[in-house]
């Protein structure tokens, strides 16, 4: 029954979601463990995604599906940088993103990431102007095959993969990612039904310097 539910679901399922569809008293964790072992050496594996469970093609067989995979439009450099900053620094405001990047972040950059479902508006910072704070979503974890945001690479992994300049300052640190649903002490909740108004308010007040890749994103 657990196997059938996971196989038929378009999205990963958590223990509570599975339990709601099954007879009471079942040890869901033990059943999942049994399924994991049964599928360990097969072409499809049962894996943990964002704290939930889903069947995924075995990593060593991914090459077989490359011809059948849909070709997705690549994110611009501006969007990738913004996504990385949000993932590592969340909760983070637009102004804080701009401070890290060193350039203004256009409305289009955040719009694209919101439309993909990889980032979300969390709340409002308790500072003048009460700017919106951003964080990642379960969709972000699912797309990048992460169980939790703390699985993002750290300093040594980034350097080993050649993604960091070997001449980075000695005191350079990669933040420990944390995507907890709980609002921080310096955050207020968003008002219900006011999500789009929040964005319009944040971008009101005249044109800003556009990202170099904003045209490509739109």
Secondary structure, DSSP 4 states (H G I P E B T S, - for coil): -HHHHHHH-SS-B-HHHHHTTS-TT--HHHHHHHHHHHHTTSSEEEEEETTEEEEEE-GGGGGGGTTTSPPPPPPPHHHHHHHHHHHHH-SEEHHHHHHHHSS---HHHHHHHHHHTSEEEEEEESSTT--EEEEE-HHHHHHTT-SSGGGS--HHHHHHTT-S-TT--TT---------SSPPTTEEEPPTT-HHHHHHHHH-SS--PPPTTHHHH-
